[in-house]
Amino acid sequence: MRKHKLALAGVTLLAASLAMTACGSRAEQAPGGEAGAAKVAKIGVIAPLSGDLSALGNGIKNSVDLAIKQANEKKTVPGWTIEIDAQDDQAQPDVGKNAATKLAGDNDVVGVVGTLNSSVSQSVQPVLSGAQIVQVSPANTNPTLTKGADLANPKRPYPGYFRTCTTDSVQGPFAAKYLLDKGIKKVATIHDKKTYGQGLVAAFTDAFKSGGGQIVDAETINPEDKDFSAVISKVKNANPEAIYYGGEYPQAGPLSQQAKSAGLNVPLMGGDGIFDPAYIELAGKTSNGDLATNVGAPPEKLGSAKQFISDYQAAGYKEPYAAYGPYSYDAANAIINALKVSLANASDAKSARAATIDAMGKVSFDGASGKVAFDQYGDSTTKVLTVWKVDGAKWVPEKTGSG
């Protein structure tokens, strides 16, 4: 019996010795950290990854993923591995709020890229702000998100909220000036009652009137509407020279198609929310001549975006980077640039959240979309826009300029 116990003890000591040797070997091979293992920090994504707007949402997610992979390959944040945690908000404020709550409860999350929809961001902002998690949107254009409800007396509501795109305060007037310069003086407006669409139409209306134009009719639809015949009938009776729409392509495409079928043969113009190939598919052949503004210059014509486009294609993502790819890539890299400062001496990710917000305000670099930097409200200092026109079933750039 004693010999058997000694034999067992010998096996146990040998196993322990081997385990310690193996652990030591792994620690020596792992990058970063005192024990060799890199610490983890996560960047969340909140975007519509399913449903009608998933083409835009997946472009956002993939572009963030690309930025994170490149940062890890280059060891941009020494001693740390960055991971992505993508959450589907389904373009719904309540779902977005739940996604933000989930991310805020993860101690490894230090930043979030998102959202696509301004209305979703209104639900997400207070949750992330309460957890001191920086949020950078590549697509929210409603100005109240950074300046508060009283735009005449701007006050930043959430210090941790930033965006790499310009706002409707610039986009609406840019569209108005384009139409006025084309000799269009009478426009009917339609919006979907959501934060983005309503704000865009308001900004457009003010600028169009100030420039000498006339709003001959102002209508609304519901986001779930499919049949727009009643609204089209009202608009047609007002004899507009163009329709300005505030909303997104799932409704804008069928609205354009139905308007043309009803004999209202005038261009429909919208903002970045309709700028997607899906709009043309939904609107059909009669969409030729329709217009949209989108943030920034055409990526394919930007020297700064060439490497992003090449890297995105090489990565083999099944979805295109879509309208907000460069801005999402820049949003992720803005967070990563801030993490280089905030995580430098941090013991864990959560303890660096407040410092990441502080560092974000000082971020400045040349990104895929151009210069990336933020003003005192968290808005992008770059205010370039492009008017796009449907021509031959494709979006073709018409005019690029600063708003």
JOWOBEL-V364012 format. One record per pair of residues at least 12 apart in sequence whose C-alpha atoms are under 8 Angstrom apart, sorted by the first residue. I is the first residue (numbers start at 1). GAP is how many residues later the second one is. Records with the same first field share a line. If there is no record, write none. Layout:
I->GAP  GAP
This chain:
31->48
32->46  47  48
33->46  47
37->42
38->41  42  43
39->40  41  42  309
40->40  41  42  43  68  309
41->39  40  41  42  67  68  69  308
42->40  41  42  43  66  67  68  69
43->39  40  41  42  66  67  68  69  70  289
44->40  41  42  43  59  65  67  68  69
45->16  19  39  40  41  42  67  68  69  70
46->40  41  42  43  50  53  54  66  67  68  69  70
47->13  14  39  40  41  42  43  44  49  67  68  69
48->40  41  42  43  68
49->38  39  40  41
50->38  40
51->39
52->198
53->37  38  197
55->264  265  267
56->60  265  266  267  268
57->59
58->261  263
59->260  261  262  263  264  265  266
60->78  261  262  264  265  268  269
61->25  267
62->255  259  263
63->249  258  262  263  265  266
64->20  49  264  265  267  268
65->19
66->245  246  249  263
67->262  265  266
68->14  15  16  264  265
71->265
76->260  264
77->259  262  263  266  267
78->262  266
85->18
87->12
89->31
91->25  26  29
92->27  28
93->26  27  28  29  30  31
94->26  29
96->24  25  27  28
97->23  26  27  30
100->24  27  28
101->26  27
104->23  24  27  29
107->242  243
108->240  241  242
109->24  240  241
110->23  24  239  240  242  243  246
111->22  23  24  25  224  242
112->21  22  23  24
113->22  23  24  25  215  218  219
114->21  22  23  24  25
115->22  23  24  25
116->21  22  23  24
117->22  23  79
118->22  23  24  27  77  78
119->75  76  77
121->19  24
122->23
125->33  36
126->32
129->29  30  31  32
132->28  221  222  225
133->27  220  221  223  224
134->26  27  28  201  219  222  223  226
135->25  26  27
136->25  26  27  28  195  196  199
137->24  25  26  27  28  191  194
138->25  26  27  186  189  190  193
139->24  25  26  185  188
140->23  25  27  56
141->24  25  26  27  55
142->25  26  27  53  54  57  58
143->24  25  26
145->12
146->12  15  16  231  232  233
147->230
155->222
156->221
159->198  218  219
160->197
161->217
162->212  215  216  217  218
163->168  211  215  216  217
164->163  164  166  167  208  209  210  215  216
165->130  131  162  214  215  217  218
166->129  213  214  216  217  218
168->31  32  35
169->31  34
170->213  233
171->29  32  33  100  122  123  124  214  232
172->28  29  30  31  32  33  35  99
173->30  31  33  34  35  230
174->211  229
175->29  118  212
176->28  29  31  32  35
177->30  31  34
180->28  31  33
184->29  57  58
185->27  28  29  56
186->27  28  29  30  54  55  56
187->26  27  28  29  30  53  54  55  56  57
188->27  28  29  30  31  47  50  52  53  54  55  56
189->12  26  28  29  30  54  55  56  57
190->28  29  30  31  53  54  55  56
191->28  29  30  54  55  56
192->28  29  30  31  54  55
193->27  28  29  30
194->29  53
196->50  51
197->48  49  50  51
198->48  49
199->47
200->46  71
201->43  44  45
216->22  23  24
217->17  18  21
219->12  16
223->28
224->27
225->26
226->25  28
228->27  30
229->29  30
232->26  27  30  32
236->28
240->26
241->25  26
242->24  25  26  27
243->23  24  25  26
244->24  25  26
245->23  24  25  26
246->24  25  27
247->23  24  26  27
248->24  25  26
249->24  25  26  27  29  30
250->28  29  32
252->22  27  31
253->21  25  26  27  28  29  30  31
254->28  29
255->28
256->12  27  31
257->25  26  27  29  30
260->26
267->20  22  23  24
268->22  23
269->21  22  23  24
270->21  22  23
271->21  22  23
272->20  21  22  23  51
274->18
275->17  18  19  48
276->46  47
277->117  118
280->110  113  114
285->108
287->103  106
288->101  102  103  104  105
289->100  101  102
290->99  100
291->96  97  98  99
292->95  96  97
293->92  93  94  95
294->29  91  92  93  94
295->88  89  90  91
296->73  87  88  89  90  104
297->72  87  88  89  103  104
298->88  99
299->27  70
302->67
304->62  63  64  65  66
305->21  62  63  64  65
306->62
307->61
308->18  60
326->42  43
327->41  42
329->39
330->37  38  39  42
334->26  29  30  38
335->21  25
337->23  26
338->18  19  21  22  25
339->17  20
341->15  18
342->13  14  17
361->12  13  14  15  17
362->12
370->12
383->19  20
384->16  17  18  19
385->15  16  17  18
386->12  13  14  15
387->12  13
